[in-house]
Amino acid sequence: MFRPRFSVVALVVALVACANPSLAELAVGQTAPGFELQDLDGQTVSLAGFEGKTVVLEWINPNCPVSRRHADAKTMTTTAAKHPEVVWLAINSTNPKSGDYVEPAAHKGYAASKGITYDVLYDPSGAVGQAYGARTTPHMYVIDSEGKLAYMGAIDDAPRGSGARVNYVDSALTALAAGKSPEPSSTRPYGCSVKY
């Protein structure tokens, strides 16, 4: 009798691993990977340009229902407005060949319609997303004023879309402003997979 060497589950896991690029495994306390990306107007934005400031990175995709839900609910824009001293950057790492890709001009219109006034950066090669290990839209990262990762994970504790009790990014920013370490410092992100 023929017995396969791999279980079906192991085979599926192996296929998924081969289909997806290698994502970094960053940890809180590590130095945040540097980058230079173009914004929706074609201007270069560099993480190094915000040295000494706290920075929030939000992975975004207008074609993701979860990302759109947070845009409609003003989750990110309200949190950003509550912390005006913080630099907030959204990053779209969607592969241009993906059916979920949104051209920068269309994304600009989307951002305007949702009241998103912070920079949206494009990472068409996916290199920055992979360097951070961004898995979902949204996937959130808080970088402290020393350039180290202070928080990474979900925006809040409501993956199903209602009843959020904790906005993890707001809590992390409040803790950093008080000279404390965020707690929790990492959570499991939720949303649509980043289409590398």
N, CA, C and O atoms as a DFTB+ gen file, in Angstrom:
784 C
 N C O
     1  1       0.838      -1.183       0.000
     2  2       0.000       0.000       0.000
     3  2       0.889       1.255       0.000
     4  3       1.870       1.323       0.741
     5  1       0.544       2.234      -0.824
     6  2       1.321       3.480      -0.929
     7  2       0.999       4.380       0.248
     8  3      -0.169       4.627       0.548
     9  1       2.029       4.868       0.911
    10  2       1.837       5.811       2.011
    11  2       2.620       7.083       1.673
    12  3       3.840       7.039       1.517
    13  1       1.921       8.208       1.560
    14  2       2.633       9.450       1.242
    15  2       3.588       9.818       2.370
    16  3       3.329       9.545       3.542
    17  1       4.694      10.443       1.989
    18  2       5.698      10.845       2.975
    19  2       5.279      12.080       3.759
    20  3       5.772      12.304       4.865
    21  1       4.376      12.885       3.204
    22  2       3.926      14.105       3.874
    23  2       2.426      14.046       4.069
    24  3       1.708      13.497       3.233
    25  1       1.956      14.600       5.151
    26  2       0.513      14.707       5.327
    27  2      -0.006      15.809       4.413
    28  3       0.763      16.652       3.950
    29  1      -1.285      15.800       4.159
    30  2      -1.885      16.841       3.329
    31  2      -1.673      18.211       3.966
    32  3      -1.380      19.184       3.271
    33  1      -1.820      18.285       5.283
    34  2      -1.632      19.560       5.977
    35  2      -0.198      20.058       5.798
    36  3       0.021      21.235       5.514
    37  1       0.768      19.169       5.963
    38  2       2.168      19.569       5.795
    39  2       2.433      20.044       4.375
    40  3       3.189      20.992       4.165
    41  1       1.815      19.389       3.404
    42  2       1.989      19.779       2.012
    43  2       1.413      21.163       1.756
    44  3       2.029      21.982       1.074
    45  1       0.213      21.427       2.311
    46  2      -0.408      22.748       2.139
    47  2       0.447      23.825       2.792
    48  3       0.655      24.889       2.210
    49  1       0.942      23.558       3.992
    50  2       1.805      24.528       4.674
    51  2       3.050      24.801       3.851
    52  3       3.472      25.950       3.719
    53  1       3.640      23.751       3.297
    54  2       4.837      23.918       2.467
    55  2       4.539      24.740       1.225
    56  3       5.336      25.598       0.845
    57  1       3.403      24.488       0.590
    58  2       3.033      25.250      -0.606
    59  2       2.795      26.713      -0.284
    60  3       3.223      27.592      -1.032
    61  1       2.114      26.983       0.829
    62  2       1.874      28.373       1.225
    63  2       3.190      29.065       1.515
    64  3       3.388      30.217       1.128
    65  1       4.096      28.370       2.195
    66  2       5.405      28.967       2.508
    67  2       6.172      29.297       1.239
    68  3       6.842      30.327       1.164
    69  1       6.076      28.422       0.233
    70  2       6.784      28.670      -1.025
    71  2       6.145      29.807      -1.806
    72  3       6.833      30.534      -2.522
    73  1       4.828      29.963      -1.670
    74  2       4.117      30.981      -2.437
    75  2       4.315      32.369      -1.860
    76  3       4.200      33.358      -2.584
    77  1       4.610      32.463      -0.569
    78  2       4.751      33.756       0.080
    79  2       6.221      34.101       0.255
    80  3       7.047      33.218       0.486
    81  1       6.549      35.385       0.146
    82  2       7.929      35.780       0.352
    83  2       8.321      35.591       1.815
    84  3       7.467      35.472       2.694
    85  1       9.586      35.566       2.048
    86  2      10.081      35.430       3.411
    87  2       9.872      36.745       4.153
    88  3      10.366      37.794       3.741
    89  1       9.144      36.669       5.234
    90  2       8.891      37.855       6.032
    91  2       9.836      37.873       7.219
    92  3      10.127      36.835       7.814
    93  1      10.310      39.057       7.555
    94  2      11.202      39.208       8.695
    95  2      10.473      38.839       9.978
    96  3       9.249      38.936      10.061
    97  1      11.221      38.427      10.947
    98  2      10.680      38.145      12.278
    99  2      11.291      39.170      13.227
   100  3      12.288      38.898      13.896
   101  1      10.685      40.339      13.276
   102  2      11.188      41.396      14.147
   103  2      10.662      41.210      15.560
   104  3       9.650      40.544      15.776
   105  1      11.353      41.800      16.510
   106  2      10.924      41.758      17.896
   107  2      10.920      43.177      18.456
   108  3      11.703      44.030      18.037
   109  1      10.032      43.408      19.402
   110  2      10.003      44.685      20.090
   111  2      11.375      44.913      20.720
   112  3      11.963      44.000      21.298
   113  1      11.873      46.137      20.599
   114  2      13.189      46.494      21.119
   115  2      14.261      46.538      20.045
   116  3      15.326      47.121      20.247
   117  1      13.977      45.916      18.892
   118  2      14.934      45.966      17.789
   119  2      14.830      47.315      17.078
   120  3      13.806      47.994      17.137
   121  1      15.923      47.679      16.402
   122  2      15.908      48.897      15.591
   123  2      14.991      48.690      14.394
   124  3      15.065      47.667      13.714
   125  1      14.135      49.660      14.145
   126  2      13.199      49.578      13.021
   127  2      13.971      49.667      11.704
   128  3      14.851      50.516      11.562
   129  1      13.652      48.801      10.742
   130  2      14.331      48.873       9.441
   131  2      14.096      50.228       8.764
   132  3      12.971      50.724       8.718
   133  1      15.165      50.811       8.247
   134  2      15.046      52.078       7.541
   135  2      14.442      51.879       6.158
   136  3      14.469      50.774       5.618
   137  1      13.905      52.936       5.593
   138  2      13.345      52.857       4.239
   139  2      13.206      54.244       3.629
   140  3      13.177      55.256       4.330
   141  1      13.121      54.260       2.310
   142  2      12.751      55.437       1.525
   143  2      11.696      54.982       0.549
   144  3      11.929      54.067      -0.240
   145  1      10.526      55.615       0.594
   146  2       9.418      55.259      -0.289
   147  2       8.799      56.521      -0.866
   148  3       8.979      57.616      -0.333
   149  1       8.073      56.356      -1.953
   150  2       7.377      57.478      -2.586
   151  2       5.977      57.630      -1.993
   152  3       5.284      56.644      -1.742
   153  1       5.577      58.884      -1.774
   154  2       4.206      59.128      -1.337
   155  2       3.292      59.222      -2.558
   156  3       3.740      59.004      -3.683
   157  1       2.042      59.537      -2.349
   158  2       1.064      59.554      -3.437
   159  2       1.322      60.656      -4.460
   160  3       0.757      60.635      -5.553
   161  1       2.174      61.621      -4.106
   162  2       2.548      62.686      -5.038
   163  2       3.908      62.444      -5.667
   164  3       4.417      63.295      -6.396
   165  1       4.502      61.285      -5.390
   166  2       5.808      60.960      -5.965
   167  2       6.984      61.534      -5.210
   168  3       8.116      61.477      -5.691
   169  1       6.735      62.094      -4.020
   170  2       7.817      62.643      -3.207
   171  2       8.418      61.541      -2.344
   172  3       7.697      60.672      -1.854
   173  1       9.730      61.573      -2.156
   174  2      10.405      60.565      -1.355
   175  2      10.277      60.885       0.128
   176  3      10.529      62.007       0.567
   177  1       9.883      59.878       0.880
   178  2       9.781      59.993       2.336
   179  2      10.721      58.949       2.930
   180  3      10.671      57.773       2.567
   181  1      11.575      59.394       3.844
   182  2      12.563      58.519       4.466
   183  2      12.285      58.407       5.957
   184  3      12.023      59.409       6.622
   185  1      12.342      57.203       6.476
   186  2      12.168      57.031       7.923
   187  2      13.241      57.810       8.674
   188  3      12.973      58.346       9.748
   189  1      14.447      57.879       8.127
   190  2      15.548      58.599       8.781
   191  2      15.231      60.081       8.958
   192  3      15.794      60.737       9.834
   193  1      14.334      60.606       8.134
   194  2      13.955      62.014       8.234
   195  2      13.160      62.337       9.487
   196  3      12.940      63.509       9.795
   197  1      12.724      61.310      10.217
   198  2      11.925      61.519      11.426
   199  2      12.695      61.127      12.679
   200  3      12.104      60.780      13.701
   201  1      14.007      61.184      12.588
   202  2      14.859      60.833      13.726
   203  2      14.452      61.644      14.948
   204  3      14.227      62.850      14.855
   205  1      14.360      60.974      16.096
   206  2      14.000      61.641      17.346
   207  2      12.505      61.748      17.578
   208  3      12.077      62.239      18.623
   209  1      11.694      61.291      16.611
   210  2      10.236      61.353      16.747
   211  2       9.656      59.953      16.866
   212  3      10.251      58.977      16.409
   213  1       8.503      59.872      17.477
   214  2       7.757      58.615      17.503
   215  2       7.021      58.497      16.181
   216  3       6.419      59.461      15.709
   217  1       7.070      57.316      15.583
   218  2       6.467      57.083      14.265
   219  2       5.535      55.876      14.342
   220  3       5.875      54.850      14.932
   221  1       4.363      56.015      13.741
   222  2       3.434      54.893      13.592
   223  2       3.422      54.493      12.128
   224  3       3.310      55.344      11.246
   225  1       3.538      53.192      11.869
   226  2       3.389      52.653      10.520
   227  2       2.104      51.831      10.481
   228  3       1.860      50.980      11.336
   229  1       1.299      52.107       9.472
   230  2       0.026      51.398       9.281
   231  2       0.034      50.769       7.893
   232  3       0.090      51.491       6.898
   233  1      -0.022      49.446       7.802
   234  2      -0.142      48.835       6.475
   235  2      -1.586      48.968       6.029
   236  3      -2.509      48.681       6.791
   237  1      -1.778      49.406       4.789
   238  2      -3.097      49.798       4.296
   239  2      -3.341      49.253       2.895
   240  3      -2.402      49.072       2.119
   241  1      -4.595      48.995       2.577
   242  2      -5.012      48.667       1.211
   243  2      -6.496      48.993       1.085
   244  3      -7.317      48.367       1.755
   245  1      -6.860      49.962       0.241
   246  2      -8.267      50.333       0.086
   247  2      -9.167      49.177      -0.360
   248  3     -10.377      49.220      -0.137
   249  1      -8.591      48.145      -0.988
   250  2      -9.400      47.007      -1.428
   251  2      -9.614      45.963      -0.343
   252  3     -10.280      44.955      -0.579
   253  1      -9.068      46.184       0.823
   254  2      -9.273      45.269       1.950
   255  2     -10.471      45.748       2.767
   256  3     -10.473      46.885       3.238
   257  1     -11.489      44.905       2.944
   258  2     -12.662      45.323       3.724
   259  2     -12.324      45.731       5.158
   260  3     -12.972      46.624       5.704
   261  1     -11.341      45.110       5.771
   262  2     -10.978      45.455       7.152
   263  2     -10.295      46.827       7.179
   264  3     -10.572      47.644       8.056
   265  1      -9.421      47.068       6.234
   266  2      -8.764      48.368       6.131
   267  2      -9.814      49.461       5.882
   268  3      -9.763      50.530       6.490
   269  1     -10.757      49.181       4.988
   270  2     -11.838      50.135       4.702
   271  2     -12.716      50.368       5.927
   272  3     -13.133      51.494       6.196
   273  1     -12.993      49.298       6.665
   274  2     -13.830      49.421       7.869
   275  2     -13.209      50.413       8.844
   276  3     -13.904      51.257       9.409
   277  1     -11.889      50.305       9.038
   278  2     -11.221      51.233       9.954
   279  2     -11.187      52.647       9.383
   280  3     -11.252      53.618      10.136
   281  1     -11.086      52.771       8.061
   282  2     -11.121      54.106       7.445
   283  2     -12.507      54.726       7.624
   284  3     -12.626      55.912       7.934
   285  1     -13.548      53.924       7.429
   286  2     -14.917      54.430       7.615
   287  2     -15.192      54.812       9.066
   288  3     -15.864      55.807       9.339
   289  1     -14.669      54.016       9.985
   290  2     -14.875      54.270      11.417
   291  2     -13.935      55.353      11.959
   292  3     -14.058      55.770      13.110
   293  1     -13.003      55.800      11.122
   294  2     -12.023      56.836      11.506
   295  2     -11.103      56.368      12.631
   296  3     -10.597      57.189      13.396
   297  1     -10.883      55.070      12.738
   298  2     -10.034      54.533      13.808
   299  2      -8.640      55.140      13.762
   300  3      -8.136      55.640      14.768
   301  1      -8.023      55.093      12.590
   302  2      -6.638      55.567      12.471
   303  2      -6.560      57.092      12.529
   304  3      -5.719      57.651      13.233
   305  1      -7.448      57.762      11.779
   306  2      -7.372      59.229      11.733
   307  2      -7.661      59.842      13.106
   308  3      -7.049      60.842      13.478
   309  1      -8.584      59.252      13.853
   310  2      -8.884      59.748      15.200
   311  2      -7.696      59.520      16.130
   312  3      -7.343      60.393      16.923
   313  1      -7.086      58.345      16.029
   314  2      -5.920      58.045      16.879
   315  2      -4.760      58.968      16.522
   316  3      -4.077      59.479      17.409
   317  1      -4.536      59.184      15.228
   318  2      -3.458      60.084      14.800
   319  2      -3.706      61.501      15.302
   320  3      -2.779      62.167      15.762
   321  1      -4.959      61.968      15.218
   322  2      -5.290      63.326      15.663
   323  2      -5.107      63.483      17.175
   324  3      -4.784      64.569      17.657
   325  1      -5.313      62.408      17.907
   326  2      -5.162      62.446      19.368
   327  2      -3.693      62.592      19.772
   328  3      -3.387      63.020      20.885
   329  1      -2.790      62.233      18.859
   330  2      -1.349      62.285      19.137
   331  2      -0.646      63.106      18.048
   332  3       0.105      62.548      17.247
   333  1      -0.879      64.423      18.010
   334  2      -0.336      65.247      16.915
   335  2       1.188      65.320      16.895
   336  3       1.770      65.703      15.880
   337  1       1.835      64.964      17.985
   338  2       3.297      64.983      18.038
   339  2       3.914      63.775      17.346
   340  3       5.128      63.723      17.148
   341  1       3.088      62.811      16.980
   342  2       3.547      61.557      16.381
   343  2       3.458      61.638      14.861
   344  3       2.517      62.221      14.323
   345  1       4.431      61.056      14.170
   346  2       4.397      60.952      12.707
   347  2       3.658      59.655      12.366
   348  3       4.034      58.580      12.831
   349  1       2.613      59.764      11.557
   350  2       1.821      58.600      11.164
   351  2       2.006      58.390       9.663
   352  3       1.754      59.296       8.869
   353  1       2.443      57.201       9.279
   354  2       2.655      56.871       7.870
   355  2       1.899      55.599       7.529
   356  3       1.999      54.602       8.245
   357  1       1.145      55.627       6.443
   358  2       0.508      54.415       5.939
   359  2       1.364      53.879       4.800
   360  3       1.936      54.647       4.026
   361  1       1.448      52.554       4.702
   362  2       2.262      51.929       3.659
   363  2       1.412      50.909       2.912
   364  3       0.762      50.059       3.521
   365  1       1.425      51.004       1.580
   366  2       0.723      50.045       0.736
   367  2       1.786      49.192       0.041
   368  3       2.510      49.670      -0.833
   369  1       1.867      47.910       0.448
   370  2       2.867      46.995      -0.111
   371  2       2.260      46.026      -1.118
   372  3       2.859      44.994      -1.421
   373  1       1.085      46.344      -1.636
   374  2       0.408      45.458      -2.582
   375  2       1.184      45.383      -3.898
   376  3       1.590      46.405      -4.452
   377  1       1.381      44.167      -4.383
   378  2       2.057      43.942      -5.659
   379  2       1.230      44.552      -6.791
   380  3       0.027      44.302      -6.866
   381  1       1.846      45.347      -7.674
   382  2       1.100      45.955      -8.784
   383  2       0.419      44.937      -9.698
   384  3      -0.519      45.292     -10.411
   385  1       0.869      43.684      -9.691
   386  2       0.242      42.659     -10.524
   387  2      -0.940      41.985      -9.826
   388  3      -1.637      41.160     -10.417
   389  1      -1.152      42.348      -8.568
   390  2      -2.258      41.772      -7.810
   391  2      -3.572      42.433      -8.205
   392  3      -3.607      43.617      -8.539
   393  1      -4.641      41.665      -8.164
   394  2      -5.965      42.224      -8.436
   395  2      -6.411      43.207      -7.369
   396  3      -7.386      43.933      -7.565
   397  1      -5.702      43.241      -6.228
   398  2      -6.049      44.160      -5.146
   399  2      -5.255      45.464      -5.193
   400  3      -5.393      46.317      -4.316
   401  1      -4.423      45.608      -6.225
   402  2      -3.599      46.814      -6.338
   403  2      -4.462      48.026      -6.671
   404  3      -5.393      47.934      -7.470
   405  1      -4.148      49.152      -6.058
   406  2      -4.816      50.424      -6.319
   407  2      -3.748      51.412      -6.775
   408  3      -2.762      51.636      -6.073
   409  1      -3.944      51.993      -7.938
   410  2      -2.991      52.991      -8.449
   411  2      -2.894      54.169      -7.474
   412  3      -3.885      54.519      -6.832
   413  1      -1.707      54.785      -7.357
   414  2      -1.553      55.904      -6.434
   415  2      -2.591      57.020      -6.621
   416  3      -3.069      57.580      -5.634
   417  1      -2.944      57.350      -7.863
   418  2      -3.928      58.418      -8.079
   419  2      -5.280      58.042      -7.482
   420  3      -5.944      58.879      -6.872
   421  1      -5.686      56.793      -7.655
   422  2      -6.957      56.333      -7.083
   423  2      -6.865      56.282      -5.561
   424  3      -7.828      56.593      -4.860
   425  1      -5.700      55.889      -5.062
   426  2      -5.519      55.833      -3.613
   427  2      -5.590      57.241      -3.024
   428  3      -6.094      57.434      -1.917
   429  1      -5.087      58.214      -3.765
   430  2      -5.139      59.603      -3.311
   431  2      -6.590      60.053      -3.153
   432  3      -6.938      60.709      -2.172
   433  1      -7.435      59.695      -4.125
   434  2      -8.854      60.026      -4.034
   435  2      -9.528      59.328      -2.863
   436  3     -10.357      59.919      -2.172
   437  1      -9.168      58.064      -2.644
   438  2      -9.702      57.298      -1.518
   439  2      -9.313      57.965      -0.201
   440  3     -10.156      58.155       0.676
   441  1      -8.033      58.321      -0.064
   442  2      -7.552      58.953       1.165
   443  2      -8.309      60.248       1.435
   444  3      -8.713      60.512       2.567
   445  1      -8.497      61.043       0.404
   446  2      -9.221      62.306       0.574
   447  2     -10.658      62.054       1.017
   448  3     -11.177      62.767       1.876
   449  1     -11.301      61.047       0.435
   450  2     -12.692      60.756       0.779
   451  2     -12.845      60.227       2.199
   452  3     -13.921      60.338       2.787
   453  1     -11.786      59.655       2.752
   454  2     -11.834      59.096       4.109
   455  2     -11.216      60.024       5.155
   456  3     -11.160      59.680       6.336
   457  1     -10.758      61.188       4.728
   458  2     -10.162      62.127       5.676
   459  2      -8.767      61.730       6.133
   460  3      -8.314      62.151       7.197
   461  1      -8.081      60.917       5.325
   462  2      -6.714      60.501       5.654
   463  2      -5.763      61.587       5.169
   464  3      -5.571      61.761       3.966
   465  1      -5.174      62.313       6.106
   466  2      -4.303      63.434       5.742
   467  2      -2.826      63.113       5.948
   468  3      -1.963      63.867       5.499
   469  1      -2.526      62.006       6.620
   470  2      -1.123      61.619       6.791
   471  2      -0.625      60.970       5.503
   472  3      -1.414      60.570       4.647
   473  1       0.704      60.873       5.382
   474  2       1.312      60.337       4.161
   475  2       0.963      58.874       3.943
   476  3       0.989      58.069       4.874
   477  1       0.636      58.542       2.701
   478  2       0.464      57.160       2.266
   479  2       1.632      56.870       1.329
   480  3       1.820      57.560       0.328
   481  1       2.409      55.851       1.658
   482  2       3.612      55.523       0.902
   483  2       3.402      54.227       0.129
   484  3       2.691      53.327       0.577
   485  1       4.035      54.150      -1.041
   486  2       3.907      52.952      -1.882
   487  2       5.189      52.139      -1.857
   488  3       6.292      52.664      -2.009
   489  1       5.006      50.833      -1.659
   490  2       6.092      49.860      -1.554
   491  2       5.812      48.740      -2.567
   492  3       5.572      47.601      -2.166
   493  1       5.840      49.050      -3.884
   494  2       5.407      48.061      -4.882
   495  2       6.261      46.804      -4.935
   496  3       5.777      45.751      -5.350
   497  1       7.519      46.894      -4.522
   498  2       8.367      45.696      -4.517
   499  2       8.066      44.814      -3.310
   500  3       8.414      43.633      -3.292
   501  1       7.419      45.391      -2.307
   502  2       7.125      44.664      -1.075
   503  2       8.307      44.560      -0.131
   504  3       8.200      43.935       0.924
   505  1       9.440      45.164      -0.490
   506  2      10.662      45.015       0.309
   507  2      10.506      45.562       1.723
   508  3      10.992      44.958       2.679
   509  1       9.838      46.689       1.859
   510  2       9.681      47.275       3.193
   511  2       8.712      46.437       4.023
   512  3       8.965      46.156       5.194
   513  1       7.608      46.043       3.410
   514  2       6.664      45.190       4.126
   515  2       7.300      43.896       4.598
   516  3       7.053      43.442       5.715
   517  1       8.120      43.308       3.741
   518  2       8.795      42.059       4.101
   519  2       9.830      42.299       5.198
   520  3      10.007      41.457       6.079
   521  1      10.513      43.441       5.150
   522  2      11.513      43.752       6.176
   523  2      10.871      43.894       7.555
   524  3      11.481      43.558       8.571
   525  1       9.642      44.390       7.580
   526  2       8.918      44.539       8.846
   527  2       8.146      43.277       9.218
   528  3       7.767      43.098      10.376
   529  1       7.914      42.411       8.250
   530  2       7.104      41.228       8.526
   531  2       5.620      41.547       8.518
   532  3       4.831      40.853       9.161
   533  1       5.229      42.603       7.788
   534  2       3.816      43.006       7.733
   535  2       2.994      41.908       7.065
   536  3       3.283      41.505       5.939
   537  1       1.987      41.438       7.752
   538  2       1.182      40.318       7.276
   539  2      -0.223      40.704       6.858
   540  3      -0.825      40.051       6.007
   541  1      -0.744      41.760       7.452
   542  2      -2.157      42.097       7.239
   543  2      -2.345      43.586       6.983
   544  3      -1.483      44.412       7.285
   545  1      -3.502      43.892       6.418
   546  2      -3.936      45.293       6.350
   547  2      -5.219      45.394       7.175
   548  3      -6.267      44.869       6.800
   549  1      -5.102      46.098       8.331
   550  2      -3.916      46.809       8.818
   551  2      -2.980      45.913       9.633
   552  3      -3.405      44.917      10.218
   553  1      -1.704      46.287       9.658
   554  2      -0.709      45.738      10.580
   555  2       0.016      46.976      11.079
   556  3       0.507      47.773      10.280
   557  1       0.084      47.141      12.382
   558  2       0.551      48.382      12.977
   559  2       1.909      48.211      13.656
   560  3       2.194      47.181      14.267
   561  1       2.736      49.247      13.531
   562  2       4.047      49.280      14.182
   563  2       4.228      50.664      14.803
   564  3       3.957      51.677      14.158
   565  1       4.682      50.705      16.045
   566  2       5.023      51.965      16.703
   567  2       6.533      51.954      16.934
   568  3       7.079      51.033      17.543
   569  1       7.186      52.990      16.437
   570  2       8.636      53.147      16.558
   571  2       8.882      54.293      17.533
   572  3       8.364      55.393      17.341
   573  1       9.658      54.045      18.563
   574  2       9.876      55.093      19.560
   575  2      10.885      56.135      19.070
   576  3      11.441      56.005      17.979
   577  1      11.112      57.152      19.874
   578  2      11.975      58.269      19.468
   579  2      13.436      57.862      19.310
   580  3      14.232      58.623      18.759
   581  1      13.796      56.675      19.785
   582  2      15.158      56.171      19.611
   583  2      15.269      55.256      18.396
   584  3      16.325      54.674      18.148
   585  1      14.174      55.128      17.636
   586  2      14.197      54.314      16.422
   587  2      13.999      52.833      16.659
   588  3      14.298      52.017      15.787
   589  1      13.494      52.474      17.837
   590  2      13.280      51.060      18.156
   591  2      11.792      50.727      18.126
   592  3      10.942      51.565      18.427
   593  1      11.498      49.477      17.755
   594  2      10.107      49.037      17.760
   595  2       9.606      48.957      19.193
   596  3      10.197      48.285      20.039
   597  1       8.500      49.660      19.450
   598  2       7.928      49.680      20.796
   599  2       6.633      48.881      20.859
   600  3       6.263      48.371      21.916
   601  1       5.943      48.773      19.721
   602  2       4.701      47.991      19.650
   603  2       4.540      47.495      18.229
   604  3       4.924      48.174      17.277
   605  1       3.963      46.296      18.085
   606  2       3.588      45.801      16.762
   607  2       2.423      44.835      16.906
   608  3       2.348      44.046      17.848
   609  1       1.504      44.926      15.922
   610  2       0.358      44.026      15.950
   611  2      -0.907      44.693      15.467
   612  3      -0.895      45.463      14.506
   613  1      -2.003      44.389      16.144
   614  2      -3.330      44.875      15.763
   615  2      -3.535      46.320      16.202
   616  3      -2.856      46.809      17.104
   617  1      -4.469      46.988      15.560
   618  2      -4.855      48.331      15.994
   619  2      -5.658      48.255      17.289
   620  3      -5.513      49.104      18.168
   621  1      -6.510      47.229      17.402
   622  2      -7.363      47.112      18.588
   623  2      -7.709      45.652      18.846
   624  3      -7.190      44.750      18.188
   625  1      -8.592      45.435      19.811
   626  2      -8.947      44.075      20.206
   627  2     -10.297      43.633      19.639
   628  3     -10.987      42.808      20.239
   629  1     -10.673      44.191      18.471
   630  2     -11.970      43.864      17.882
   631  2     -11.835      43.395      16.438
   632  3     -12.254      44.103      15.522
   633  1     -11.256      42.208      16.217
   634  2     -11.085      41.736      14.839
   635  2     -12.402      41.539      14.091
   636  3     -12.422      41.587      12.862
   637  1     -13.500      41.318      14.813
   638  2     -14.795      41.122      14.149
   639  2     -15.500      42.438      13.817
   640  3     -16.522      42.457      13.133
   641  1     -14.934      43.528      14.314
   642  2     -15.443      44.827      13.894
   643  2     -16.344      45.553      14.850
   644  3     -16.814      46.643      14.523
   645  1     -16.610      45.012      16.010
   646  2     -17.449      45.742      16.959
   647  2     -16.999      45.440      18.377
   648  3     -16.402      44.399      18.656
   649  1     -17.296      46.364      19.252
   650  2     -16.996      46.163      20.664
   651  2     -15.546      46.321      21.065
   652  3     -15.107      45.705      22.036
   653  1     -14.794      47.132      20.342
   654  2     -13.391      47.341      20.717
   655  2     -13.316      47.941      22.111
   656  3     -13.975      48.936      22.412
   657  1     -12.505      47.322      22.953
   658  2     -12.302      47.840      24.299
   659  2     -10.954      48.533      24.431
   660  3     -10.787      49.454      25.229
   661  1      -9.990      48.068      23.626
   662  2      -8.632      48.617      23.720
   663  2      -8.123      48.977      22.327
   664  3      -8.136      48.149      21.416
   665  1      -7.678      50.211      22.174
   666  2      -6.959      50.629      20.978
   667  2      -5.484      50.509      21.355
   668  3      -4.941      51.356      22.065
   669  1      -4.843      49.437      20.865
   670  2      -3.473      49.144      21.275
   671  2      -2.489      50.232      20.871
   672  3      -1.542      50.510      21.606
   673  1      -2.697      50.844      19.722
   674  2      -1.769      51.885      19.266
   675  2      -1.917      53.137      20.131
   676  3      -0.920      53.746      20.520
   677  1      -3.147      53.517      20.428
   678  2      -3.387      54.651      21.325
   679  2      -2.734      54.395      22.684
   680  3      -2.075      55.275      23.239
   681  1      -2.920      53.184      23.215
   682  2      -2.326      52.835      24.510
   683  2      -0.798      52.893      24.455
   684  3      -0.152      53.378      25.383
   685  1      -0.228      52.389      23.350
   686  2       1.231      52.405      23.202
   687  2       1.754      53.839      23.141
   688  3       2.754      54.164      23.782
   689  1       1.085      54.689      22.377
   690  2       1.528      56.078      22.252
   691  2       1.385      56.830      23.573
   692  3       2.240      57.643      23.923
   693  1       0.309      56.561      24.301
   694  2       0.101      57.186      25.609
   695  2       1.194      56.750      26.585
   696  3       1.718      57.567      27.343
   697  1       1.536      55.458      26.564
   698  2       2.592      54.951      27.440
   699  2       3.931      55.595      27.099
   700  3       4.652      56.033      27.996
   701  1       4.269      55.658      25.823
   702  2       5.552      56.258      25.427
   703  2       5.628      57.728      25.832
   704  3       6.672      58.198      26.285
   705  1       4.514      58.454      25.668
   706  2       4.498      59.870      26.046
   707  2       4.727      60.050      27.544
   708  3       5.231      61.083      27.983
   709  1       4.350      59.031      28.328
   710  2       4.539      59.080      29.784
   711  2       5.876      58.481      30.206
   712  3       6.146      58.352      31.400
   713  1       6.723      58.110      29.230
   714  2       8.022      57.543      29.541
   715  2       7.976      56.083      29.950
   716  3       8.909      55.576      30.573
   717  1       6.885      55.404      29.597
   718  2       6.715      53.994      29.956
   719  2       6.788      53.115      28.713
   720  3       6.688      53.608      27.589
   721  1       6.960      51.831      28.918
   722  2       6.939      50.860      27.822
   723  2       5.507      50.413      27.581
   724  3       4.766      50.180      28.535
   725  1       5.105      50.288      26.319
   726  2       3.751      49.825      26.022
   727  2       3.502      48.417      26.560
   728  3       4.384      47.559      26.531
   729  1       2.286      48.202      27.048
   730  2       1.882      46.884      27.524
   731  2       0.434      46.658      27.109
   732  3      -0.452      47.369      27.582
   733  1       0.172      45.691      26.239
   734  2       1.135      44.752      25.677
   735  2       2.002      45.436      24.618
   736  3       1.636      46.475      24.068
   737  1       3.140      44.838      24.352
   738  2       4.039      45.403      23.342
   739  2       3.855      44.729      21.991
   740  3       4.358      45.218      20.980
   741  1       3.146      43.624      21.967
   742  2       2.830      42.994      20.683
   743  2       1.522      42.220      20.817
   744  3       1.203      41.670      21.871
   745  1       0.786      42.198      19.727
   746  2      -0.467      41.458      19.651
   747  2      -0.531      40.806      18.279
   748  3       0.309      41.068      17.418
   749  1      -1.515      39.968      18.083
   750  2      -1.681      39.313      16.789
   751  2      -2.433      40.255      15.854
   752  3      -3.542      40.682      16.173
   753  1      -1.843      40.589      14.695
   754  2      -2.554      41.475      13.758
   755  2      -3.715      40.722      13.096
   756  3      -3.711      39.494      13.011
   757  1      -4.684      41.474      12.641
   758  2      -5.800      40.878      11.917
   759  2      -6.114      41.734      10.701
   760  3      -5.744      42.907      10.649
   761  1      -6.790      41.152       9.732
   762  2      -7.166      41.860       8.506
   763  2      -6.907      40.999       7.299
   764  3      -6.743      39.785       7.417
   765  1      -6.867      41.624       6.132
   766  2      -6.587      40.914       4.878
   767  2      -5.082      40.680       4.770
   768  3      -4.292      41.474       5.281
   769  1      -4.690      39.613       4.118
   770  2      -3.258      39.369       3.943
   771  2      -2.680      40.411       2.992
   772  3      -3.342      40.842       2.047
   773  1      -1.441      40.808       3.254
   774  2      -0.738      41.712       2.340
   775  2      -0.453      40.923       1.064
   776  3       0.108      39.828       1.121
   777  1      -0.836      41.473      -0.077
   778  2      -0.687      40.776      -1.366
   779  2       0.659      41.101      -1.991
   780  3       0.754      41.950      -2.877
   781  1       1.714      40.407      -1.515
   782  2       3.067      40.653      -2.027
   783  2       3.225      40.133      -3.450
   784  3       4.301      40.256      -4.036
